[in-house]
Amino acid sequence: MEPRSGCPINAAVEVLGDRWSLLVLRDVMFGDRRHFRALLTGSAEGIASNILADRLVRLVEAGILTRGTAARGQRARYSLTEAGIQTLPIIYALGNWGLDWLPGSDELRNRQRFMRDEGPAFVEELMDELRVRHLDAPPKLHDGPGPFERVVNSGGVSPG
């Protein structure tokens, strides 16, 4: 995809700027939804199947996700690329803004509150764990529970 201008903000917005792309990435990251059906039925926002299919194609073409080859009788599995993992700080920043400025259910906002309280170092830990889950990176040792387990134990939404 060739961006409309040489502006890096424009180029990023052209890939990530619609509401569905960011929500698909959120569900892949935090819900560990990696198959079409799980993404379709697991989103509280109720994405239509044709829109989901389109966004998955766009995210794969943009190098944000990869689509695993599906063997006969199996479903294709989507994985984050390093570029996809690098969107986590963007999603984190948007979540912080939403937490400050928009209403919502406390139950659904717990994960964001927890992540904000933990700070940027925690976001880096989450990115490392996403590399393990999606890129087969070697796991980093933690003193105690890993970042996703800490999110779950904080009362936040289960990441998967």
N, C-alpha and C positions, 0 to 999 in steps of 0.2 A: 504494500500500500504506500503510495507516494503522498506525503502530506501536502496540503494546499499552500503552505508557505514554509520557509526555513525556520520559523519560530519553534523552539523546543516545547513551549507550552501548548501551542496549537497541535503539534504532532502528538503529544501525550493525550490531549483532549480528544483528538480524532480516534484514538484507540480505546481510551478509558472513559470518555465523557458522557456516555449514556448510562442511565440508572441500572439497566440490567447487567451490563458487563461487570460493574463493581459488585453487584449482589451475587452474581455467579462466582466471582473470585472469593467473596466473603464465605460463601457456602463451601467452596472447595477447601479454603484455608481452615475455617473454624468448625465446619460441620463434617469435614472429611468426606464430603459427597463427591465421588469421583466418576460416577456413571450417570448417563443421561437420565434414567428413571429416578434415581435418588435426587438429582438436581431439580427435576420437574416436580416431584411430589414433596420434597423436603423444604421448599422455600415458603415462608409465611406470606410472601407477597403474591404468590400465585402466578408465576410466569407461564405464558402460553407456550405450547410445545414448539410452534414454528419460530417464535422469538428466541427461545432457548437454543434451538438448533442453529439459528443464524448467529447468535452471540458466541457459541462454542466455535463455529467455523472462523469467525472474525478473530477470536482470541488465539486460536491455533495459527492462523495466517500471520498474526502480529508477533508470534513468538512468545506469547505469554503462557500458553498451555501447550502441551503435546497430547496427541491422541494415540493411545496404544492401539496396535492392531488387534482386532477381535478375531479369535479363532472361531471356527464354526460352533454355533450354539452359545457363544460367550458374548458378553457386552464389552464394548470399547471402554477403556479406563483412561480418564484424563489426569494429567499430572502437571503441576506447576513447573515452569522452567526457572532459571535463575532470575530472568527478567520478571516473571510472575511473582516470585518470592519478594523481589524488590518493591512490589506494589504494597506490601504490608505496611510500611510507614505512612503511605498515602491514605490507606484505609483507616489506619489508626488515627491520623490527624482528622480525617472526616468524622470519625466516630466521636472524637473529643469535641469537635465543633457541635455536632448534633446533641451531645450530652449537655453542653452548656446552653444551647439556644433553642432546642426543640423539645416538645413534650414527648413522653413515651412511657411505656410500662417499666416500672422499676425492675421487674423480673428480667426483662429483655435488655436492660441497661447495665446489669451487674458485671458482665464481662468487661465492658468498656471502662467502668469505674475501677475495676480491679487492675486492668492493664495501665490505666493512667496513674493510679497510685504506685504501681511498680516502676513505671518510667521507661525511658528509652532503652536502657540496658535489657529490660525484659522483652522488648520488641525484638532486639537482636537475638535473644535466646529463642524466641518463637521462630525467627527466621532460620536459625540453626536447626531447630527441630523439623521445620518444613523441608529443609535440605535432606534430612535423613529420610523423611517420609516420601518425598517426591523425586529426589535425585540420587537416592541410595548412598548418600554421604555417610561416613562413619559417625556413629553417635558420639556426642560429647558427654563426658561424665559430669554428673550433677551431684552436689551434696544435697541429698534429699530428692523430692519429687521434681520431675521435669516441668517445663513451662505449661504444657497443656493440662497436665494433672493438677497443677496449681490453680489454673483457671477454673477447672471443675470443682476443686475443693473450696474455692472462694465463694461458691454459690452461683457462679456464672453459668452461662449456657454451656452445655456439654459440647466439646469440640468434635465429638464423633463417637 
